[in-house]
Amino acid sequence: MLKKMTYGIMLSKTDALKQWQLDVVNELQNTGLVELKLLIVNQAPQSGLKLPSRYQALKRIPFRLYNKVCHKRTRTQSEVALPLAYAQCKKLTITKVKKRGISEYFQGADIDAVNSEKLDFILRFSFGILRGNVLEAARYGVWSYHHDDERVYRGSPPCFWPLYEQNPTSGAILQRLTNTLDKGIILKRGVFRTQKGYARNIDHVYGNCTGWPAQIVKKLAVSEDFESISMASDSKAAIYKPPSPWRMARYFYNQFSASINGAIKRVFSYELWKIGVFEDTTFADLVKGTESLDRLTIIESGESGHYYADPFGYTENNKIQLLFENYDYTQGIGYLSKISLDGLKAEKKPQLYIREEHHLSYPSVVINDGHRYCIPEAGECGQVFAYDLDDPKIEPRLVFDKPVIDPTVLYYNDCWWLFGGSPGNGQEHLEIWYSRNGLFGDWQPHALNPVVSDITLARQGGAFVKVDETLYRVSQDCGKEYGYGIVLSKVEFLSTTNFSEKIVRRIKPTEFSADFVGVHTLNVIGEHIVIDGKIRLYGLNAMKIRAMNFLRSRFRKLAKKRL
């Protein structure tokens, strides 16, 4: 039986935690791999800190009031009672710490008390900037959160400055503290969509990373090589401080203008996707970045109020059989169409291939026992199905009994793998499931789900590609906006208990075409590479298209009612 790891918690009260902190502890305990052994309670007086001048104190009032109101509206920052099972743990009350500038040092007797417990790690939920021997008092050190992307924002307040600067992404890290300020050893990093409003952004960032210590524990249970799951921070970002009244005014102006700009964009802009095909360029060329990517042949949608996206396919009789999402704006639903390509030329108009009452997209192709299947995204139906590619009229077979965003199936190392996201957070988190008894077998969740928590990397963007003995994952960069760019990552390790990858290239939409503002699918089909590109129209023409699509939609609904 595996020996449980022991840990301690640094906290401010003996009987309470913030909700996000309790979530962290609960997720740790749910692993069954740890034992909470020590509560290190901070009762040290806040002496030795330089008090702000009256002018500085007055400057902070607007933000302090706003911060207080927003925190009251959050779930993650609410104070909750410490469960009895945790509160009964052994306690070490710290009544005095040594102050040196902005740093805090534990006294010798307190360090000895911590050392005597032989802890594996300590979670820091209290105290200031810790330095000294206490950082080495546990086997794997003291773990601390920084709820911002430290590569961009150091200092405070957390989750505020991305909103102020209208940065589309916010971040967080879990780090092992070191004696050098802001140079901790990063154990886990996440990048998330910046939410509208300070309170919502706090909840979103804090709530999305509560499972990280549990993930680290699971990794250590498999391998005690702590260095392999950590990396040193080399951030040189500016250190931020609480905003002045002027900056608070600017913040409210930015929030208001962003809302107005968003409303105008929704009315006076129109987005559509187009499929592009190019040849004489290999996937290895893409990885190296040695080829120009602008020699595209565009497959236009000849249907008014439709766009084509998510191209997948296979080769048959030296021709490409291209499957793609055919989205109908007037009905607000997508279905799957098929077109045959001879070289770069379409032989016929696209034909309806698979249509359901619910939305279909992302028609990934997989071969099982010599038989071809199409496994599309059908999140609205709540399951993942496989359609017979030779005869899609045959009743589809159930693959997975849960909804998956952009399901991508891979057979690798004698095991079936299903990559995708869960509804609601599919852009920010990548999850994996595996089956050892076939494509239609019993799927189990990966031990480290979600294996990726990064909106610039997580969501699938195409099938896996194998070059020689190297496996690559194609994903979307949704950081700037949904479907902004393509990311190519080398899969370094894939097992039921571990997953790691390394980014080898990020491809911006303008590398394919100056007209593209997004690209979110890339696939290799035979000797061709297919992508989809997003085009955005502005002005009265875009407004006219929106109005026409709306009218067509209304007429269709009226016609259905009459029938």
VEXNUMAR-372976 format. One record per residue (C-alpha): chain; z, x, y. Coordinates in Angstrom, 2 decimals, padded with zeros to 5 digits. Layout:
% residues N
REC   unit         Z         X         Y
REC      A         Z         X         Y
...
***
This chain:
% residues 563
REC   unit         Z         X         Y
REC      A    000.00    000.00    000.00
REC      A   -000.98    001.28    003.45
REC      A    002.00    002.39    005.54
REC      A    002.32    000.39    008.74
REC      A    002.02    002.15    012.08
REC      A    004.98    001.78    014.42
REC      A    004.75    001.33    018.14
REC      A    006.73    000.62    021.26
REC      A    006.14   -001.34    024.46
REC      A    007.02   -000.34    028.02
REC      A    007.89   -003.55    029.87
REC      A    009.72   -004.70    032.99
REC      A    011.92   -007.44    031.50
REC      A    013.72   -007.79    028.21
REC      A    012.70   -011.39    027.72
REC      A    009.23   -011.84    029.27
REC      A    005.68   -010.55    029.39
REC      A    002.52   -011.63    031.15
REC      A    000.27   -013.81    029.04
REC      A   -002.41   -011.14    028.60
REC      A    000.22   -008.63    027.49
REC      A    001.58   -011.06    024.92
REC      A   -001.98   -011.65    023.68
REC      A   -002.34   -007.88    023.15
REC      A    000.87   -007.74    021.10
REC      A   -000.03   -010.86    019.08
REC      A   -003.45   -009.47    018.18
REC      A   -001.83   -006.21    017.12
REC      A    000.69   -008.01    014.93
REC      A   -002.05   -010.16    013.38
REC      A   -003.71   -007.06    011.93
REC      A   -000.80   -006.64    009.50
REC      A   -001.10   -002.89    010.08
REC      A    001.66   -002.37    012.65
REC      A    005.36   -002.85    013.26
REC      A    006.85   -003.29    016.73
REC      A    009.84   -000.94    016.69
REC      A    010.98   -000.27    020.26
REC      A    011.10   -002.04    023.64
REC      A    011.31    000.45    026.51
REC      A    012.67   -001.61    029.42
REC      A    012.09   -000.43    032.97
REC      A    015.28   -000.96    034.98
REC      A    014.85    002.11    037.20
REC      A    015.27    001.44    040.95
REC      A    012.15    001.69    043.09
REC      A    013.63    004.41    045.26
REC      A    011.76    007.46    046.39
REC      A    008.63    005.52    047.32
REC      A    007.34    005.98    050.84
REC      A    007.63    002.64    052.61
REC      A    004.62    001.50    054.63
REC      A    004.88    001.38    058.41
REC      A    005.22   -001.99    060.10
REC      A    001.54   -001.82    061.05
REC      A    000.50   -001.05    057.47
REC      A    002.73   -003.85    056.16
REC      A    001.16   -006.35    058.56
REC      A   -002.33   -005.22    057.52
REC      A   -001.56   -006.05    053.90
REC      A   -000.34   -009.61    054.54
REC      A   -003.74   -011.42    054.24
REC      A   -004.53   -009.85    050.89
REC      A   -000.98   -010.25    049.58
REC      A   -001.08   -013.97    050.33
REC      A   -004.53   -014.38    048.79
REC      A   -003.55   -012.31    045.77
REC      A   -000.43   -014.43    045.22
REC      A   -002.38   -017.69    045.38
REC      A   -005.07   -016.41    043.00
REC      A   -002.59   -015.04    040.46
REC      A   -000.87   -018.43    040.30
REC      A   -004.22   -019.94    039.27
REC      A   -004.78   -017.50    036.42
REC      A   -003.83   -017.85    032.78
REC      A   -003.60   -014.15    031.99
REC      A   -001.12   -013.32    034.76
REC      A    001.36   -016.12    034.08
REC      A    004.76   -015.02    032.83
REC      A    005.73   -016.17    029.34
REC      A    008.87   -015.80    027.27
REC      A    008.97   -012.95    024.79
REC      A    009.03   -014.45    021.27
REC      A    012.32   -014.05    019.45
REC      A    010.75   -011.89    016.74
REC      A    009.78   -009.34    019.39
REC      A    012.85   -009.69    021.61
REC      A    015.12   -008.74    018.68
REC      A    013.56   -005.28    018.43
REC      A    015.58   -002.23    019.35
REC      A    015.74   -001.72    023.13
REC      A    015.89    001.42    025.23
REC      A    016.76    000.65    028.84
REC      A    015.53    003.21    031.37
REC      A    017.82    003.16    034.41
REC      A    016.56    006.30    036.09
REC      A    013.31    008.24    036.31
REC      A    012.61    011.45    038.19
REC      A    010.19    010.99    041.11
REC      A    007.75    013.67    042.19
REC      A    005.37    012.33    044.77
REC      A    003.66    009.35    043.21
REC      A    004.54    010.39    039.64
REC      A    007.43    009.33    037.41
REC      A    009.10    011.48    034.73
REC      A    011.49    010.32    032.01
REC      A    014.88    012.04    031.73
REC      A    015.50    014.37    028.79
REC      A    017.93    012.03    027.00
REC      A    015.49    009.13    027.24
REC      A    012.65    011.24    025.88
REC      A    014.87    012.28    022.96
REC      A    015.63    008.62    022.27
REC      A    011.93    007.78    022.16
REC      A    011.16    010.82    019.99
REC      A    013.81    009.79    017.49
REC      A    011.90    006.57    016.69
REC      A    008.85    008.56    015.50
REC      A    006.42    006.06    017.00
REC      A    002.69    006.21    016.42
REC      A    001.81    004.92    019.91
REC      A    003.30    003.26    022.98
REC      A    001.76    000.49    025.07
REC      A    002.41    000.85    028.80
REC      A    002.92   -002.50    030.53
REC      A    005.36   -001.15    033.12
REC      A    006.35    001.96    035.11
REC      A    004.13    003.72    037.62
REC      A    002.06    006.88    037.18
REC      A    003.73    008.51    034.17
REC      A    003.69    012.23    033.56
REC      A    005.65    014.73    031.54
REC      A    006.89    014.88    027.96
REC      A    007.06    011.12    027.49
REC      A    003.26    011.13    027.18
REC      A    003.65    013.11    023.94
REC      A    006.63    011.14    022.60
REC      A    004.43    009.17    020.18
REC      A    001.94    010.50    017.63
REC      A   -001.08    009.04    019.44
REC      A    000.45    009.04    022.89
REC      A    000.90    006.34    025.54
REC      A   -001.92    003.77    025.84
REC      A   -002.59    002.13    029.18
REC      A   -005.16   -000.30    030.59
REC      A   -007.17    000.14    033.76
REC      A   -008.77   -003.20    034.58
REC      A   -011.84   -001.92    036.38
REC      A   -014.77    000.31    035.50
REC      A   -013.20    003.66    036.35
REC      A   -016.65    005.22    036.77
REC      A   -017.02    003.06    039.90
REC      A   -013.55    001.88    040.95
REC      A   -010.32    003.82    040.83
REC      A   -007.16    002.61    042.51
REC      A   -006.40   -001.04    043.23
REC      A   -006.46   -004.02    043.29
REC      A   -008.00   -004.62    039.85
REC      A   -011.04   -006.91    039.55
REC      A   -011.36   -007.36    043.34
REC      A   -013.80   -004.72    044.52
REC      A   -016.75   -005.78    042.29
REC      A   -016.55   -009.16    044.04
REC      A   -016.29   -007.58    047.48
REC      A   -019.29   -005.32    046.85
REC      A   -021.20   -008.07    045.00
REC      A   -021.45   -005.86    041.93
REC      A   -022.82   -008.01    039.06
REC      A   -020.53   -006.28    036.55
REC      A   -016.81   -005.62    036.26
REC      A   -015.16   -003.37    033.71
REC      A   -012.01   -002.20    031.99
REC      A   -010.82    000.71    029.87
REC      A   -008.00    001.39    027.44
REC      A   -006.94    005.02    027.73
REC      A   -004.44    007.49    026.41
REC      A   -002.59    008.83    029.42
REC      A   -002.62    012.54    030.27
REC      A   -000.82    014.60    032.89
REC      A   -003.94    014.63    035.07
REC      A   -004.37    011.59    037.29
REC      A   -007.36    009.39    036.34
REC      A   -008.34    011.81    033.58
REC      A   -007.08    009.86    030.60
REC      A   -008.64    009.92    027.15
REC      A   -010.72    006.72    026.92
REC      A   -010.20    004.82    023.68
REC      A   -012.24    001.73    024.53
REC      A   -014.50    000.65    027.36
REC      A   -015.90   -002.76    028.31
REC      A   -018.35   -004.05    030.91
REC      A   -018.41   -007.76    031.74
REC      A   -020.17   -010.23    034.02
REC      A   -018.42   -010.47    037.40
REC      A   -017.25   -014.05    037.78
REC      A   -017.38   -016.23    040.87
REC      A   -013.94   -016.08    042.43
REC      A   -011.09   -013.59    042.22
REC      A   -008.88   -015.64    039.91
REC      A   -011.71   -016.29    037.47
REC      A   -012.71   -012.61    037.46
REC      A   -009.13   -011.55    036.70
REC      A   -008.91   -013.94    033.77
REC      A   -012.32   -012.91    032.48
REC      A   -011.71   -009.16    032.53
REC      A   -008.10   -009.24    031.33
REC      A   -008.86   -011.84    028.66
REC      A   -011.82   -010.00    027.19
REC      A   -010.00   -006.80    026.29
REC      A   -006.72   -007.93    024.72
REC      A   -007.97   -007.06    021.23
REC      A   -008.69   -003.40    021.95
REC      A   -005.42   -001.84    020.71
REC      A   -005.84   -003.84    017.48
REC      A   -009.35   -002.41    017.09
REC      A   -008.08    001.15    017.58
REC      A   -005.38    000.57    014.97
REC      A   -007.99   -000.68    012.49
REC      A   -010.07    002.44    013.08
REC      A   -007.05    004.69    012.58
REC      A   -006.21    002.86    009.35
REC      A   -009.58    004.00    007.99
REC      A   -009.61    007.48    009.54
REC      A   -006.79    009.37    011.19
REC      A   -009.33    011.40    013.17
REC      A   -008.13    010.24    016.58
REC      A   -010.49    012.55    018.44
REC      A   -013.56    010.85    016.97
REC      A   -012.72    007.53    018.64
REC      A   -011.88    008.89    022.08
REC      A   -013.61    010.53    025.02
REC      A   -012.33    012.15    028.19
REC      A   -012.95    010.46    031.52
REC      A   -014.82    012.53    034.08
REC      A   -014.88    009.92    036.84
REC      A   -015.24    011.13    040.42
REC      A   -015.29    007.62    041.88
REC      A   -013.58    006.88    045.17
REC      A   -009.98    005.68    045.07
REC      A   -009.70    002.15    046.46
REC      A   -006.70    000.63    048.22
REC      A   -005.73   -002.99    049.01
REC      A   -008.19   -004.40    051.56
REC      A   -007.49   -004.64    055.27
REC      A   -007.78   -007.94    057.19
REC      A   -011.28   -006.92    058.30
REC      A   -012.35   -006.34    054.72
REC      A   -010.80   -009.65    053.65
REC      A   -012.92   -011.38    056.28
REC      A   -015.95   -009.54    054.97
REC      A   -015.03   -010.54    051.43
REC      A   -014.95   -014.25    052.28
REC      A   -018.26   -013.91    054.13
REC      A   -019.83   -012.19    051.08
REC      A   -018.59   -014.94    048.77
REC      A   -019.95   -017.66    051.06
REC      A   -023.33   -015.96    051.53
REC      A   -023.66   -015.37    047.76
REC      A   -023.14   -019.11    047.15
REC      A   -025.79   -020.02    049.74
REC      A   -028.26   -017.44    048.42
REC      A   -027.72   -018.72    044.88
REC      A   -028.45   -022.30    045.94
REC      A   -031.62   -021.23    047.78
REC      A   -032.75   -019.18    044.79
REC      A   -032.32   -022.15    042.46
REC      A   -034.53   -024.32    044.68
REC      A   -037.15   -021.90    045.98
REC      A   -037.69   -019.63    042.98
REC      A   -039.21   -020.16    039.57
REC      A   -039.05   -017.94    036.50
REC      A   -041.48   -017.65    033.63
REC      A   -041.93   -015.25    030.76
REC      A   -045.12   -013.65    029.48
REC      A   -045.83   -011.75    026.29
REC      A   -047.34   -008.28    026.54
REC      A   -048.98   -006.22    023.79
REC      A   -049.90   -002.56    023.89
REC      A   -051.21   -000.09    021.34
REC      A   -051.59    003.68    021.02
REC      A   -047.89    004.02    021.80
REC      A   -045.33    004.53    019.04
REC      A   -041.65    003.71    019.03
REC      A   -040.96    007.47    018.91
REC      A   -042.87    007.74    022.20
REC      A   -040.60    005.07    023.67
REC      A   -037.50    006.95    022.58
REC      A   -038.77    010.20    024.10
REC      A   -040.05    008.52    027.25
REC      A   -043.26    010.56    027.07
REC      A   -045.77    007.71    027.40
REC      A   -046.74    005.41    030.27
REC      A   -045.78    001.84    029.44
REC      A   -047.95   -000.05    031.94
REC      A   -051.08   -000.42    029.77
REC      A   -050.23   -003.97    028.76
REC      A   -052.45   -006.76    027.57
REC      A   -050.81   -010.00    028.71
REC      A   -050.94   -013.15    026.61
REC      A   -050.88   -015.93    029.19
REC      A   -049.53   -019.39    028.52
REC      A   -052.45   -021.78    028.82
REC      A   -050.09   -024.76    028.83
REC      A   -048.83   -026.12    032.13
REC      A   -045.04   -026.13    032.36
REC      A   -044.63   -023.71    029.41
REC      A   -043.75   -020.06    029.01
REC      A   -043.97   -017.66    026.05
REC      A   -041.12   -015.29    025.15
REC      A   -039.26   -013.57    022.26
REC      A   -042.30   -012.12    020.41
REC      A   -041.78   -011.17    016.76
REC      A   -044.29   -010.98    013.95
REC      A   -045.83   -009.25    010.97
REC      A   -049.18   -007.90    009.85
REC      A   -051.46   -009.71    007.43
REC      A   -055.04   -008.70    006.56
REC      A   -054.91   -006.01    009.27
REC      A   -054.12   -008.64    011.89
REC      A   -050.94   -009.39    013.80
REC      A   -049.37   -012.76    013.15
REC      A   -047.32   -013.23    016.30
REC      A   -044.38   -015.66    016.38
REC      A   -042.77   -016.52    019.69
REC      A   -040.69   -019.02    021.63
REC      A   -042.82   -021.64    023.37
REC      A   -040.54   -023.14    025.99
REC      A   -041.40   -026.52    027.49
REC      A   -039.87   -026.88    030.96
REC      A   -040.55   -030.63    031.05
REC      A   -038.46   -031.25    027.93
REC      A   -035.98   -028.43    028.45
REC      A   -036.44   -027.23    024.87
REC      A   -038.14   -024.41    023.03
REC      A   -040.03   -024.42    019.76
REC      A   -041.85   -021.75    017.78
REC      A   -045.57   -021.12    018.02
REC      A   -047.87   -018.73    016.21
REC      A   -051.00   -016.85    017.23
REC      A   -053.22   -014.41    015.36
REC      A   -054.23   -011.18    017.12
REC      A   -057.22   -009.05    016.19
REC      A   -056.34   -005.82    017.95
REC      A   -055.29   -006.98    021.41
REC      A   -057.38   -010.14    021.40
REC      A   -056.11   -013.58    020.45
REC      A   -058.40   -015.22    017.88
REC      A   -057.39   -018.81    018.68
REC      A   -055.04   -020.75    020.88
REC      A   -051.37   -020.74    019.84
REC      A   -050.48   -023.28    017.19
REC      A   -047.23   -025.15    016.74
REC      A   -045.34   -023.47    013.90
REC      A   -041.77   -024.76    013.74
REC      A   -040.29   -027.57    015.78
REC      A   -036.86   -029.19    015.56
REC      A   -034.86   -031.65    017.63
REC      A   -032.83   -028.71    018.92
REC      A   -033.88   -025.59    020.82
REC      A   -035.46   -022.73    018.84
REC      A   -036.06   -019.16    020.03
REC      A   -035.91   -015.53    018.90
REC      A   -037.97   -015.94    015.65
REC      A   -036.88   -012.75    013.88
REC      A   -038.73   -011.89    010.66
REC      A   -037.11   -010.58    007.49
REC      A   -038.34   -009.81    003.98
REC      A   -036.12   -010.75    001.04
REC      A   -037.22   -010.12   -002.58
REC      A   -040.80   -009.69   -001.40
REC      A   -040.73   -013.02    000.45
REC      A   -041.06   -013.39    004.23
REC      A   -038.67   -015.55    006.21
REC      A   -038.30   -016.45    009.87
REC      A   -034.69   -016.57    011.07
REC      A   -034.67   -018.01    014.61
REC      A   -031.85   -018.64    016.99
REC      A   -030.81   -022.28    016.74
REC      A   -027.37   -022.18    018.30
REC      A   -027.36   -025.87    019.19
REC      A   -027.42   -026.88    015.52
REC      A   -024.37   -024.71    014.79
REC      A   -025.89   -022.75    011.90
REC      A   -028.42   -020.03    011.04
REC      A   -031.37   -021.03    008.85
REC      A   -034.26   -019.14    007.22
REC      A   -037.72   -020.73    007.29
REC      A   -040.36   -019.87    004.70
REC      A   -043.07   -018.03    006.65
REC      A   -045.77   -018.93    004.13
REC      A   -044.95   -022.62    004.40
REC      A   -042.54   -023.53    007.23
REC      A   -042.60   -027.17    006.11
REC      A   -040.43   -026.21    003.14
REC      A   -036.81   -027.16    003.77
REC      A   -035.13   -024.20    005.51
REC      A   -032.34   -022.41    003.66
REC      A   -028.88   -021.92    005.11
REC      A   -028.06   -018.28    005.86
REC      A   -024.87   -018.51    007.90
REC      A   -022.66   -021.51    008.57
REC      A   -021.90   -020.68    012.21
REC      A   -024.00   -020.46    015.38
REC      A   -025.22   -016.96    016.25
REC      A   -026.96   -015.86    019.44
REC      A   -030.14   -013.84    018.72
REC      A   -029.42   -013.39    014.98
REC      A   -030.93   -010.13    013.73
REC      A   -030.81   -009.42    010.00
REC      A   -030.99   -005.92    008.54
REC      A   -030.95   -004.61    004.98
REC      A   -029.37   -001.17    005.08
REC      A   -027.46    000.98    002.57
REC      A   -027.59   -001.68   -000.17
REC      A   -026.03   -004.29    002.08
REC      A   -027.24   -007.15    004.27
REC      A   -026.14   -007.09    007.89
REC      A   -026.27   -009.85    010.50
REC      A   -026.05   -008.76    014.14
REC      A   -025.63   -011.24    016.99
REC      A   -023.28   -012.89    019.42
REC      A   -021.08   -015.95    019.51
REC      A   -021.89   -018.83    021.89
REC      A   -020.20   -018.41    025.24
REC      A   -019.98   -014.61    025.21
REC      A   -023.17   -013.52    023.44
REC      A   -024.28   -011.40    026.38
REC      A   -021.04   -009.42    026.56
REC      A   -019.99   -008.99    022.93
REC      A   -021.88   -007.90    019.83
REC      A   -020.57   -008.98    016.44
REC      A   -021.58   -008.00    012.91
REC      A   -021.29   -009.80    009.58
REC      A   -022.22   -008.39    006.18
REC      A   -023.10   -009.69    002.73
REC      A   -023.11   -007.66   -000.48
REC      A   -024.60   -010.48   -002.56
REC      A   -027.88   -011.22   -000.83
REC      A   -029.35   -012.79    002.27
REC      A   -028.05   -016.20    001.22
REC      A   -024.73   -014.85    000.00
REC      A   -021.17   -014.84    001.29
REC      A   -021.00   -013.29    004.77
REC      A   -017.86   -011.49    005.94
REC      A   -016.96   -010.46    009.51
REC      A   -016.94   -006.79    010.40
REC      A   -013.46   -005.28    010.68
REC      A   -014.01   -004.23    014.32
REC      A   -015.60   -007.39    015.75
REC      A   -016.66   -007.40    018.47
REC      A   -018.11   -003.95    017.85
REC      A   -019.57   -003.72    021.38
REC      A   -018.10   -005.23    024.56
REC      A   -020.66   -004.31    027.20
REC      A   -022.98   -006.71    028.99
REC      A   -025.43   -003.87    029.64
REC      A   -025.81   -003.20    025.92
REC      A   -024.45   -005.88    023.60
REC      A   -027.06   -008.63    023.19
REC      A   -029.81   -008.09    020.63
REC      A   -033.32   -007.57    021.99
REC      A   -035.42   -007.25    018.86
REC      A   -035.50   -006.10    015.26
REC      A   -034.08   -002.77    014.15
REC      A   -036.58    000.08    013.98
REC      A   -036.44    002.99    011.54
REC      A   -038.16    006.24    012.48
REC      A   -038.03    008.77    009.64
REC      A   -034.38    008.53    008.62
REC      A   -033.04    007.39    011.99
REC      A   -032.15    003.75    012.64
REC      A   -032.45    002.34    016.15
REC      A   -031.01   -000.84    017.61
REC      A   -032.95   -002.66    020.33
REC      A   -030.75   -004.54    022.77
REC      A   -030.77   -006.17    026.19
REC      A   -029.32   -004.93    029.45
REC      A   -027.96   -008.12    031.03
REC      A   -025.87   -006.32    033.63
REC      A   -027.97   -007.03    036.71
REC      A   -029.03   -010.44    035.38
REC      A   -029.82   -012.07    032.05
REC      A   -032.62   -010.20    030.27
REC      A   -032.99   -007.47    032.89
REC      A   -033.94   -004.49    030.70
REC      A   -034.24   -002.99    027.24
REC      A   -031.85   -000.48    025.67
REC      A   -032.73    001.73    022.71
REC      A   -029.70    003.05    020.79
REC      A   -029.46    005.37    017.81
REC      A   -027.17    003.95    015.12
REC      A   -024.87    006.81    014.21
REC      A   -022.63    005.02    011.73
REC      A   -022.65    001.60    010.08
REC      A   -020.19    000.48    007.45
REC      A   -017.97   -002.54    006.85
REC      A   -015.12   -000.81    008.70
REC      A   -016.89    001.19    011.40
REC      A   -019.86    001.09    013.76
REC      A   -021.06    003.55    016.37
REC      A   -024.25    004.04    018.32
REC      A   -025.59    006.27    021.07
REC      A   -027.88    005.14    023.87
REC      A   -031.09    007.17    023.91
REC      A   -033.03    005.27    026.58
REC      A   -032.79    002.41    029.04
REC      A   -036.12    000.85    030.04
REC      A   -036.41   -001.04    033.33
REC      A   -038.87   -003.96    033.61
REC      A   -040.94   -002.22    036.29
REC      A   -041.82    000.53    033.78
REC      A   -043.96   -002.08    032.01
REC      A   -045.32   -003.86    035.07
REC      A   -044.64   -003.88    038.79
REC      A   -044.57   -007.70    038.59
REC      A   -041.80   -007.84    035.99
REC      A   -038.21   -008.51    037.06
REC      A   -036.92   -008.67    033.49
REC      A   -037.73   -007.83    029.89
REC      A   -035.51   -008.86    026.99
REC      A   -037.47   -008.47    023.74
REC      A   -039.23   -005.47    022.22
REC      A   -040.62   -005.29    018.69
REC      A   -042.83   -003.00    016.65
REC      A   -045.50   -004.82    014.63
REC      A   -047.74   -002.49    012.66
REC      A   -049.28   -000.09    015.16
REC      A   -048.55   -002.32    018.13
REC      A   -045.53   -002.86    020.33
REC      A   -044.89   -006.31    021.79
REC      A   -042.58   -007.22    024.65
REC      A   -041.89   -010.13    026.94
REC      A   -041.68   -009.83    030.71
REC      A   -040.09   -012.11    033.29
REC      A   -041.93   -012.97    036.49
REC      A   -040.22   -014.68    039.40
REC      A   -042.16   -016.76    041.92
REC      A   -040.77   -017.57    045.36
REC      A   -041.42   -020.01    048.16
REC      A   -043.12   -023.38    048.37
REC      A   -045.31   -022.69    045.34
REC      A   -042.24   -022.15    043.19
REC      A   -040.67   -025.30    044.62
REC      A   -043.86   -027.22    043.81
REC      A   -043.81   -026.04    040.18
REC      A   -040.16   -027.05    039.84
REC      A   -040.94   -030.48    041.29
REC      A   -043.92   -031.00    038.97
REC      A   -041.87   -030.03    035.91
REC      A   -039.12   -032.41    037.00
REC      A   -041.57   -035.29    037.45
REC      A   -043.21   -034.63    034.07
REC      A   -039.77   -034.62    032.48
REC      A   -038.86   -037.95    034.11
REC      A   -042.15   -039.57    033.07
REC      A   -041.66   -038.45    029.47
REC      A   -038.13   -039.86    029.37
REC      A   -039.36   -043.19    030.79
REC      A   -042.17   -043.30    028.23
REC      A   -039.68   -042.71    025.39
REC      A   -037.45   -045.52    026.65
REC      A   -040.36   -047.96    026.67
REC      A   -041.17   -047.06    023.09
***
